[in-house]
Structures are given as C-alpha cells and as structure tokens.
C-alpha cells in the first residue's frame, strides 16, 4: 500500500498519524503530509520508503 503525493496536504487539523503495527503501508510519497499540524508519526517497521515529512515531525517506528 502507498500513501500518494499530496494525500493529506493542507489538512491543517491533522495533528498525529498512528498507523497500526500490522498496517500494509510500504511507501509514503512526497508532500503527503505538508500543510498539516503533525508533530509525530507512528510507523510500522515494514514501511520501506518515506520520501518526506515536514520539518519538525518526530517519526516513531514500532519495534516488533
């Protein structure tokens, strides 16, 4: 599964992203979360390609 370019761009009320550790997400493309208020993102360890998150976002990876 892929989160495409600009998927959540300018969703200014979005503050936290928490994907399940069992999620099938493999790729998060550029600008997916630009213009949001996200401060932290919780990613499963099977995500293999993160193209970009806005500056200041803390990326936390689940450990299995």
Residue frames relative to the residue before (quaternion, step in Angstrom):
aa qw qx qy qz dx dy dz
X 1.0000 0.0000 0.0000 0.0000 0.00 0.00 0.00
X 0.1461 -0.7886 0.5956 0.0444 3.53 -1.09 0.81
X 0.2606 -0.6881 0.6477 0.1978 3.55 -1.13 0.73
X 0.3470 -0.8027 0.4596 0.1552 3.54 -0.42 1.27
X 0.7060 -0.4279 0.3607 0.4340 3.55 -1.37 0.29
X 0.8689 0.1238 -0.1043 0.4679 3.56 -1.08 0.84
X 0.2825 0.8154 -0.4799 0.1582 3.63 1.24 0.16
X 0.8066 0.1483 -0.0619 0.5688 3.60 0.91 -0.88
X 0.2722 0.8004 -0.4978 0.1934 3.57 1.25 0.30
X 0.8547 0.1017 -0.1370 0.4902 3.52 -1.01 1.02
X 0.4016 0.6357 -0.5283 0.3944 3.60 1.11 0.66
X 0.1516 -0.8793 0.4454 0.0733 3.53 0.50 1.25
X 0.6546 0.5017 -0.3243 0.4633 3.63 1.17 -0.30
X 0.5246 0.6295 -0.4122 0.3982 3.59 1.25 -0.11
X 0.0667 -0.8525 0.5183 -0.0124 3.59 -0.48 1.20
X 0.7971 0.0982 -0.0396 0.5945 3.61 1.11 -0.60
X 0.1266 -0.7563 0.6363 0.0844 3.56 -1.09 0.74
X 0.0253 0.8020 -0.5920 0.0756 3.55 -0.72 1.10
X 0.0978 -0.8025 0.5883 0.0178 3.55 -0.18 1.30
X 0.5541 -0.6111 0.4550 0.3353 3.56 -1.02 0.79
X 0.5471 -0.6095 0.4587 0.3448 3.58 -1.12 0.62
X 0.6817 0.4543 -0.2804 0.5003 3.59 1.26 -0.30
X 0.3546 0.7616 -0.4718 0.2677 3.58 1.29 0.18
X 0.4055 -0.7154 0.5223 0.2257 3.56 -1.19 0.62
X 0.3708 0.7391 -0.4905 0.2750 3.60 1.22 0.20
X 0.1263 -0.7936 0.5937 0.0416 3.55 -0.94 1.00
X 0.8138 0.1501 -0.0255 0.5609 3.59 1.04 -0.82
X 0.0801 -0.7388 0.6668 0.0564 3.54 -1.15 0.79
X 0.2666 -0.8161 0.4990 0.1179 3.55 -0.39 1.27
X 0.7317 -0.4600 0.3114 0.3950 3.53 -1.37 0.35
X 0.8558 0.1795 -0.1643 0.4564 3.50 -1.26 0.73
X 0.3309 0.7767 -0.4872 0.2234 3.61 1.22 0.19
X 0.8141 0.2137 -0.0823 0.5337 3.58 1.01 -0.80
X 0.3353 0.7381 -0.5191 0.2708 3.62 1.16 0.42
X 0.7996 0.2839 -0.2204 0.4812 3.55 -1.05 0.75
X 0.5452 0.5736 -0.4174 0.4467 3.57 1.24 0.38
X 0.4865 -0.6424 0.5011 0.3154 3.57 -1.33 0.03
X 0.2783 0.8011 -0.4904 0.2007 3.59 1.23 0.41
X 0.1460 -0.7751 0.6115 0.0626 3.53 -1.05 0.92
X 0.8028 0.0493 -0.0321 0.5933 3.59 1.18 -0.51
X 0.1526 -0.7646 0.6238 0.0539 3.51 -1.22 0.73
X 0.1859 -0.7629 0.6112 0.0995 3.55 -0.91 0.95
X 0.0475 -0.8302 0.5544 -0.0330 3.57 -0.52 1.23
X 0.4598 -0.6342 0.5291 0.3262 3.56 -1.12 0.62
X 0.5677 -0.6353 0.3961 0.3424 3.59 -1.08 0.58
X 0.5834 0.5794 -0.3869 0.4175 3.62 1.22 -0.01
X 0.4682 0.6272 -0.4750 0.4021 3.63 1.23 0.10
X 0.1415 -0.8421 0.5195 0.0320 3.57 -0.56 1.17
X 0.7926 0.2005 -0.1028 0.5666 3.60 1.19 -0.37
X 0.0505 0.7575 -0.6461 0.0782 3.57 -0.45 1.27
X 0.2537 -0.8217 0.4956 0.1222 3.55 -0.34 1.25
X 0.7923 -0.2228 0.1355 0.5515 3.61 1.05 -0.59
X 0.0517 -0.7246 0.6843 0.0630 3.50 -1.28 0.63
X 0.6075 -0.5521 0.4031 0.4046 3.60 -1.11 0.51
X 0.6227 -0.5420 0.4098 0.3880 3.58 -1.18 0.55
X 0.7862 0.3403 -0.2576 0.4469 3.53 -1.12 0.74
X 0.5466 0.6005 -0.4077 0.4176 3.61 1.25 -0.02
X 0.2813 -0.7419 0.5859 0.1650 3.55 -0.88 0.99
X 0.1869 -0.7798 0.5915 0.0848 3.57 -0.75 1.09
X 0.0776 -0.7881 0.6106 -0.0040 3.54 -0.69 1.16
X 0.1702 -0.7957 0.5774 0.0667 3.57 -0.75 1.09
X 0.4558 -0.6684 0.5173 0.2791 3.55 -0.95 0.92
X 0.2201 -0.7383 0.6195 0.1504 3.52 -1.12 0.67
X 0.3012 -0.7700 0.5401 0.1572 3.56 -0.80 1.02
